[in-house]
Amino acid sequence: MTKTYQVLNVKCGGCANTLKTKLEPIFGEVEVNLDVMPREITLDIEDYEEQKLRDILKKIGYPIADEDLGFVENTTAKAKSFVSCAIGKMNS
């Protein structure tokens, strides 16, 4: 089933490249929409896979917008996203 999720901390093509690199081996093709805020990803996913998606996104600093993050978790996610973005830029 194709679903779209709003994802936080996505800033540029480097971020989009990291998202695709991390998610495509597990979920197949991933579209990243950089034209909306918050940014959106669209992918084919089953309901039972959503927690796995959430975990991966949080790990690389791009949590789904409906996540209830505390101050420390939110700050940590932003820091991770800067690193993931830089890696995405180097790998593109």
Beta strands, then each sheet from edge to edge (+ up, - down):
strand 1: 2-7
strand 2: 30-33
strand 3: 39-44
sheet 1: 1+ 3- 2+
end
